[in-house]
Amino acid sequence: MKFLFHFDVICFIFMKTLGLPSPSCSVWIAGKNWKKTIMSVRIALIGTGIMGMDHAKLFANEIPNVELTIICDVFEDRAKEVADSLGVPHVLTNPEDAVTSDLVDAVVIASPDNTHTPLTLKAIEHGKNVLCEKPLSPSSDECLAVINAEVKLGKQMAQIGFMRRFDPSYTEMRSALENGVIGNPIMLHCFHRNVSAPANFTGQMAISNSAPHEFDAARFLLNDDIASISVYQPSCVDTSKTGAPVFMVLETTNGQLVNVEINNNATYGYDVRAEMVGELGSVFLRNPTPIETHTDLKASEGYAPDWRPRFKEAYRLQNLSWINSILTGTPSTVGSNCWDGYFASLIAEAGVQALATGQKVAINPTKKPNLYR
């Protein structure tokens, strides 16, 4: 266990002398009530794929009170390339070495899905806060292992990357409901469309990989849990085809209905929208576009090729919130915690079962620990 570098102490005293604000961070070490005051949060980023690179750029260029200290990827040349481009001082190829390093206070996990749970558990064991890309795990049982680790420590350590909770349009939709603008909610309509599906992307993967964002968004917007799920595919299409569409109907514990369309071969662009219907009206979440073009007696708007332009601001706000939660020692009240990650995976598992059996499947979660209430 290391204390502050002398330079950090000098800077802290200097800022205090001048009466300047100095951000502080309570770093919780497993099994000990030990705290230190630091000038910024030192981060290790694991995984330099599409999402890892986007996170790296955000933390290096747009999020304050952050030191991006380690870039880790199993491909060393790739890690060095990213580190050199962003001025990051350290490169590692072993994710566990990054998690356990004394050079970092927190970890961003953007590596393949099957690594999320073991790396999150290792981070919790070493008292490191985590921002983990979704899913926490495709397995609800593995999610429970992380929950049990946090409960044992008595502290939430991980935030899951369901970034739509931070998207301004989603937060406005939820505010409209909370402020009584549309009365009590009755239904939520969601659709999620991509240009084209990756090779071998099945209907089952549409449920387990694409739809968890909709599952979490529905729980967030309605402030309710999902009680059951039914899954359908159009009989007029070849459902064995890569990216075949899936249509789901979810029922909440309070009796609202949520329908979710996942179409990964929509061809025309990336398009995510939703409409919440209440007793007094509805709120429609549009696909935001910065411009409308007028030519040849026509008006047209463009679509993004994938999710990143659409949710760029959501990612920034999510990462900013995560850093603030570390600095204040208080978990985000908006961000997804491990219980939310568990529930999304639980719904996905039930959805895969519903698709296979053609039956409505009940969602049966374990008892929610007080840590997440």
KACORPE-V783391 format. One record per helix or strand. SS is the DSSP state (a for helix, b for strand). FROM is the first residue (numbers start at 1). TO is the last residue. If there is no record, write none. Layout:
BEGIN
SS FROM TO
SS FROM TO
END
This chain:
BEGIN
a 6 17
b 29 29
b 32 32
b 41 46
a 50 61
b 66 72
a 76 86
b 90 92
a 95 100
b 106 109
a 113 125
b 129 132
a 140 153
b 158 160
a 163 166
a 168 178
b 185 193
a 203 210
a 212 222
b 226 232
b 246 252
b 257 263
b 270 278
b 282 285
b 293 295
b 298 300
b 304 304
a 307 310
a 312 328
b 336 336
a 338 357
b 361 362
a 370 372
END
